[in-house]
Amino acid sequence: MRGVATSGRVGVEVRSSRDSGVFAVVKAPRVDADSSDDMLVDAMVRNQADGWREFQRRYDRLVYRCITKVTRRFNSIVSQEDVREIYAIFLLSLLANDMHKLRTFDPERGNRFSSWIGLLAINASYDYLRGLKREPNKGTMAEADDLVSEQPDPFELTSGHERALIAQRALETFSERDREFASLYFGEGMEPAEIARSLKISVKTVYSKKHKIQSRLELALGATLGDSADESGTFAAFTDEDDATIAA
């Protein structure tokens, strides 16, 4: 549908909205329930909001009916979420490649617009199902709740690593003998009697030294974290990584 309107020596080419490219801006007619399918397609190509709204009003039920006609035979692998996904893919196909499918629709070929839309919806459904067939079998999200791992999760690993670094910086201010004591008591978990023999001190001194070093660690960690840490909050939270840091 091309023509040339002339005024004097100036020629202006009037092109259909089905043509791709840049053309003169003209006031587009509004689309409503009485508009023809040809006017509807033109409005959709011009990206008129009322055109797309009218398209959904007229053909949403048809599109969903065509999709479910295909998918209902595959209820074991297709859910309602898949139906909505197919519908979204179908709409996206109408917009793809500068709305190529809409621009190429020609009622003069004897095809009704509704039949053509139904065919596109059916093709989108089969394309989606072929994609599902190529995917490996997957479990449901509900099955993931029953999965248990004995390994720490990423948060626990990161948190443990940060606590180990804080403990390491705090121990750098201690004397060599106090670091050795902390390594034996908190790192290796030796019994007080074993520590006493190793360091050649009394068991009473072990307990006294343990409380002093623990208090110093709490103060150092509290200053680093901006908050004071009590015994349960500091040492009960130590992981194996923390113990390894102290032992080192």
N, C-alpha and C positions, 0 to 999 in steps of 0.2 A: 504494500500500500504506500506508494511513493508518488509525489507530485511536486510541481514547481510552481510557486505563486510569485508573480513578478509585479513590481511597482516601478515604472520608469525603466532605468537600466539595471536596477538591482534585482537579482534573483535569489529567492529564499527557498531552500529545499525543505519540504515538510516530510518528516520521516515518522514511521510508526514507532511506538514505544517498544515493539518487539525487536527492533534493530539495536545492536550493541553500539556503544560509543556515546558521543556528546551530541545533543540536539537541543533545539530551542526550547526554553521553558514556557509551557503554556498552562493555562488553568485546567487542571484535570477534573473531569466530571466525577461527582460523588457516586459511590457504588452502594446499592441497597438490594433488598430482596427482589426487586423487579428488574434488576440489571441482567443483561445476557451474560452467558459464560465468556463470550469473547471480550466484553467490557471488563469482566472480573479478572481475566488473565492480564489484560493490559494494565489494570490498576495494580495487580500484584507485581508485575515487572517494574512499574514505576515506584514500587515499594510504598504504596499508599496504605496507611494503617487501616482505613475502612475496607480496602480490598482484601487484606489478609484476615480481618475479622469476619467478613462475609464468607470467605473461603472456609474458615473453621466452622462457622455456623451451618453452612450447607453440607460440608463433606467430612466433618470429624467422625460422625457415626459410620459413614461408609468406609473410611480409612481403617477405623478400629475393627469393623466387621470383616474386612478383607484380611487384616493381620491375624485376628483370632481364628479365622477360617483355616489358616495355614498352621498356626501354633497349637491349636487344640489337640492335634494328633501327637504332640510332643510334650504332654503335661508333666512327664517325669523329669524333664530337663529345663522346661520353660516356665517361668513364673510371671506374675503380673508386672513385676519390675522389668522383665525382658520385653513385654508387650509395649510398655511405655518407652523403653529404649529404642525399639524398632520404629515407633511413631516419631521419635525425635530424629532418628537417622533419615527417615523418609522426608521430613520437613527440611533437613539439612541438604538432602539431595536436590530439592527444588531450588535452593539458593546457590548451590555449587556452580562453579564455572560461569559466573555472571548470569545465573538463572537460565542456563542453556536449555533445560528441559521445558521450562515455561515458554521460552521464546520460540521453540521449535514446534509447539503444539499448533496444529492446523486443522480446524474443523472441516475444511473443504475436502479432507481426505476421507471423510465419512465416519470419523471417530467422535463419539460424544465425549465431552470433557470428563464426565463422571466415570465413564468406562476407562478412560486413559489414566485417571487418578487411581482407580481401583487396581489397574494393572501395575502401576508403579509401586503401590503399597504391597502387593503380593510379591513382586520381585525383591523389594527391600526385606521382606520377611524371610524369603528363601536364602538371600545372601547372608542374613544374620545367622540363620540356622547352620549354614555351611561353615561359618566362622566358629560356631560353638562346637561343631563336630571335630574341627581341627585342634581344639583346645584340650589339654589333658584333664582327666577327671579331678574335680575339686570337691572338698568338703564344704559344709555350711559353716556360717559364723558361729552357730550354736555349738558345733563340735570343738571349736577353738577354746571354749570355756573349760573343757575337760582336759586340755593339754597342760601338763605340769613338767617343769624343768627344774632339775636340781642345781643348775648353774645360775649364778646371780644375773639379774637383768641389767641392761645398760646403765640405768640410774644407780643401782647399787655399786656397780664397778666404778663409775665416775666419782660417786660420793666417797667410796673407800679410798680411792686414789688421792682425793683432795685431803682427806683426814690423815693419810699417811704422810703427805708432804708437810702438813701443819705440824705433825708430831716430830718429823725429822728436823724441821727448823727449830722447834722448841728444844730438842735434845742437843743441838749445837751449842747452846749456852751452858750445858752441864759440864762438870769435870769428867775426865776420862774414867775415873772409878765409878762415878754415878751413872755414866752411860753403860758401863759394864754391868752394874747392878740392874739397871732397867732392862738390859738385854736378857739377862738371866731370868729375872722375875716376870716381866711382862711379855718378853719376846719368846723365850723358850719354855716358860711356865714351870720352871724348876721349883721343887718344894723348898720351904725355908731352911730345913736342915741341910739340904744339898748345897744351897747358896752359902750357908754359914761355913761349911767345910771348904768350899771352893775359894771364898774370899777371906777365910781365916778370921771370921768374926762370930759373935755369939748369935743364937737364934733370936734373942731379944732385940739385938741390934738390927737384925734383918727386918723385923716388924717395924721398928722405929724408923729405919731408913726408908722402908717401903712407903710409909705414910708421908714422910718429908718429901720424897721424890714425887709422889703422887700429887701432893699439894702444889708443888712447883710446876708440875705439868698442867694442872688445872688452871693455875694462874696464867701460865704462858699461853695455853690454848684459849682461855677466856679472853685474854687481851687481843689475840689474833682474830677471834670470831666476833669480838665486840660484845661478848656476853660471858658471864662466869659459868663454868661447867661443873656440875656436881659429879660425884664418883660414878653413879650409875649412868649418867648421861655421857660421860667421857669414855670410860674404859669398857663399859658394856657394849658401847657402839663400835669398839675397835674390831676390825675384821682381820683375817689372816694376813692381808697385805700390810695392815698397820703393824702387826706383830713382827712381820718380816723386816719392816723398816727399823723397828726398835732393835731387833736382833742384830741388824747390820751395823 
